[in-house]
Amino acid sequence: MPDIDPHQQKIRDFLVELTGEMDSHACKRWGDAWLHQSLVIGAAIAGFLSLALGLGLWSDAQHDYRKWAGIVGALTSVATILSQQLNCVKAINWHERMRVELDGIRLQLVYEHESNPNHPQLAGLSKQLRHVKLKMAREWEKATRGPEDKTG
């Protein structure tokens, strides 16, 4: 196996890191979207089930399901609160934006530098990656601050 130039290895490692992070954010975005949809659909099902129980569609002389209607009805509120507290929609958007930002750096490496940047260009891309990560971390903190934290 031929020895690879250390600079070429750095370029490959950088590209592998970018691609891995892009895949990770795409996967996390999918997971957050799935969680959000599960909460929304679960709340809708609980709402209709609560309505059916409250209307007594399954009532008989021995069982009164109205208390269950209240319990099941509370699940809609729980799902709504969870959806808000888990910041599902914000996370979906944040992961997509992060993936797009990382893809921009990857495209710059592949097309502008033709997958062969010199040392200063690779350092510039690395610096750009660091700035994207810091910027996105600040944006996530800002997006998930509670109302009591938004004074400044």
C-alpha positions as CSV (number, residue, x, y, z in Angstrom):
1,M,0.0,0.0,0.0
2,P,1.6,3.3,-1.0
3,D,2.3,5.9,1.6
4,I,-0.1,8.8,1.6
5,D,1.1,12.3,1.8
6,P,0.3,13.7,5.4
7,H,-1.4,16.8,3.9
8,Q,-3.6,14.6,1.7
9,Q,-4.4,12.5,4.8
10,K,-5.5,15.7,6.6
11,I,-7.7,16.6,3.7
12,R,-9.3,13.1,3.8
13,D,-9.7,13.3,7.5
14,F,-11.4,16.7,7.3
15,L,-13.8,15.5,4.6
16,V,-14.6,12.4,6.6
17,E,-15.3,14.5,9.7
18,L,-17.5,16.9,7.7
19,T,-19.5,14.0,6.2
20,G,-19.8,12.2,9.5
21,E,-21.2,15.3,11.2
22,M,-23.6,16.0,8.3
23,D,-24.9,12.4,8.6
24,S,-25.2,12.8,12.3
25,H,-27.2,16.0,12.1
26,A,-29.4,14.4,9.4
27,C,-30.1,11.4,11.6
28,K,-30.8,13.6,14.7
29,R,-33.1,15.8,12.6
30,W,-35.0,12.7,11.5
31,G,-35.2,11.5,15.1
32,D,-36.5,14.9,16.3
33,A,-39.1,15.0,13.5
34,W,-40.2,11.4,14.4
35,L,-40.6,12.4,18.1
36,H,-42.5,15.5,17.2
37,Q,-44.9,13.7,14.8
38,S,-45.4,10.9,17.4
39,L,-46.3,13.5,20.1
40,V,-48.7,15.3,17.7
41,I,-50.4,12.1,16.4
42,G,-50.5,10.6,20.0
43,A,-52.2,13.7,21.2
44,A,-54.8,13.5,18.4
45,I,-55.5,9.9,19.2
46,A,-55.8,10.6,22.9
47,G,-58.1,13.5,22.2
48,F,-60.5,11.3,20.0
49,L,-60.3,8.5,22.5
50,S,-61.1,10.8,25.4
51,L,-64.1,12.2,23.4
52,A,-65.4,8.7,22.7
53,L,-65.0,7.7,26.4
54,G,-66.6,10.9,27.5
55,L,-69.6,10.4,25.2
56,G,-70.0,7.0,26.7
57,L,-69.6,5.0,23.5
58,W,-68.4,2.0,25.5
59,S,-70.4,2.5,28.6
60,D,-72.5,-0.2,30.1
61,A,-74.4,-0.6,33.3
62,Q,-71.4,-1.9,35.2
63,H,-68.7,0.5,34.0
64,D,-68.5,4.2,33.8
65,Y,-65.6,5.3,31.6
66,R,-66.0,9.1,32.1
67,K,-63.1,9.2,34.6
68,W,-60.9,7.5,31.9
69,A,-62.0,10.1,29.5
70,G,-60.5,12.7,31.8
71,I,-57.3,10.7,32.3
72,V,-56.8,10.1,28.6
73,G,-57.8,13.7,27.8
74,A,-54.9,14.8,30.0
75,L,-52.5,13.0,27.6
76,T,-53.1,15.7,25.0
77,S,-51.9,18.3,27.4
78,V,-48.9,16.2,28.4
79,A,-47.9,15.7,24.7
80,T,-48.3,19.4,24.0
81,I,-46.1,20.3,27.0
82,L,-43.5,17.7,26.0
83,S,-43.4,19.0,22.5
84,Q,-42.8,22.5,23.7
85,Q,-40.2,21.6,26.4
86,L,-38.3,19.3,24.2
87,N,-38.0,22.0,21.5
88,C,-38.7,19.4,18.8
89,V,-39.4,21.9,16.0
90,K,-36.5,24.1,17.0
91,A,-34.2,21.1,17.0
92,I,-35.4,19.9,13.6
93,N,-34.7,23.3,12.1
94,W,-31.4,23.7,13.9
95,H,-30.1,20.3,12.8
96,E,-31.1,21.0,9.2
97,R,-29.4,24.4,9.3
98,M,-26.3,22.8,10.8
99,R,-26.2,20.2,8.1
100,V,-26.6,22.8,5.4
101,E,-23.8,24.9,6.9
102,L,-21.5,21.9,7.0
103,D,-22.4,20.9,3.5
104,G,-21.4,24.4,2.4
105,I,-17.9,23.9,3.7
106,R,-17.8,20.4,2.1
107,L,-18.9,21.9,-1.3
108,Q,-16.2,24.6,-0.9
109,L,-13.6,21.9,-0.3
110,V,-14.7,19.7,-3.1
111,Y,-15.5,22.2,-5.8
112,E,-13.7,25.5,-5.1
113,H,-10.5,23.8,-4.0
114,E,-11.1,20.7,-6.2
115,S,-10.5,18.4,-3.1
116,N,-6.9,19.6,-3.0
117,P,-6.6,22.7,-0.9
118,N,-3.2,23.9,0.1
119,H,-2.2,24.3,3.8
120,P,-3.6,27.8,4.2
121,Q,-6.8,27.0,2.4
122,L,-7.3,23.8,4.6
123,A,-6.6,25.9,7.7
124,G,-9.2,28.4,6.5
125,L,-11.8,25.7,6.0
126,S,-11.0,24.4,9.5
127,K,-11.4,27.9,10.9
128,Q,-14.7,28.2,9.1
129,L,-15.9,24.9,10.6
130,R,-15.0,26.1,14.1
131,H,-16.9,29.4,13.5
132,V,-20.0,27.5,12.3
133,K,-19.9,25.2,15.3
134,L,-19.6,28.1,17.7
135,K,-22.3,30.2,15.9
136,M,-24.7,27.3,15.9
137,A,-24.0,26.5,19.6
138,R,-24.9,30.1,20.5
139,E,-28.0,30.0,18.3
140,W,-29.1,26.8,20.1
141,E,-28.6,28.4,23.5
142,K,-30.6,31.4,22.4
143,A,-33.4,29.3,20.8
144,T,-33.8,27.2,24.0
145,R,-33.6,29.9,26.6
146,G,-36.6,30.0,28.9
147,P,-38.7,33.1,29.1
148,E,-37.0,34.0,32.4
149,D,-33.6,34.0,30.6
150,K,-34.5,36.4,27.8
151,T,-33.8,39.6,29.7
152,G,-30.5,40.3,27.9
